[in-house]
């Protein structure tokens, strides 16, 4: 933040990049908004390749970082290092807030590292903690809310807890460096282990070839810091065959969330991939259902519950006969959703989260404006309740993720549950 404050005073026309790993604490997004408002600068968010995340999660689970140091570093590679490398590939130089006093591994950093590509500039390299604190006080620099709760360094939510310096990062690891790989790569065995794990996830063409020498422990191996940036549309998975059998068992994928949250958009991506994989799929969209199956029903709680029970009945029939039922319906009441869930085998609940303020701004169908003006009675989220699921199988957030990123998360869950057996196909056309 010190660096950003200095840069913004020189020019508002600076390029600021932040990484959204998909696992950040909510407070970090609050901080991003604070910075935008305070300095009036644009902040570009760089996100991981959804296909790589989906593949990693399908192979190792969402919380792989607890299993071993190489798996933790694999997660950092997929969610942090590779997205940043891809973005930095078009820059000649970048500026970071690295300081020598932050960690033992940072003791030798240069103010300007001209050998790095892109050139790396660390203007605060020799600043002490006290100098940073003094600058923050004197210039009233906004601080991340978690600092006041005892955090010394802030990263992803599951990998950060209060502690001094970087002690609170990956606290369960005994001997590993407290680094994610953006600035420093692991050495020796850990580096090679991560390389091996990466080769299962990413396209071989995006990794450098190993030199043709005998492999010994002391041989120089191409490391995780040598992975080349690749273009975003490079295929990650093996070639996809439309003849691949998608699934042998039926299931119901139930999207719930407020109007305009993105249920239909995300479900359409999943639907397309399933169809291309040869699955029998039916989509029960809330709006469409109301013109046929539930024609005549209103928006009282009783009618809404009846609507959900009818959709559930059809989804259950489809699932039991080996088809995939995709339901995209607001389905605002928890009790009736849970009732339907208890009847359907292989029920996967997806909560499409989106703050009401964002929805009101988006106002895809112009409904929020009318509802807020009192023109639509019983409008879910405004004048009628929405009860979010307590234990959904997946939560996606359409205010922070692209539909493709959300679809990748959902797909990873389906793979993890063994309900689909081939990769999600994104942006096929
Ligand atoms: S900090 Fe944790 S969650 Fe974030 S990328 Fe690294 S291992 Fe994954």
Boltz pocket constraint, residues with backbone or C-beta under 6 A from the ligand:
constraints:
  - pocket:
      binder: B
      contacts: [[A, 21], [A, 23], [A, 65], [A, 71], [A, 72], [A, 73], [A, 75], [A, 76], [A, 77], [A, 79], [A, 80], [A, 155], [A, 156], [A, 158], [A, 159], [A, 180]]
      max_distance: 6.0
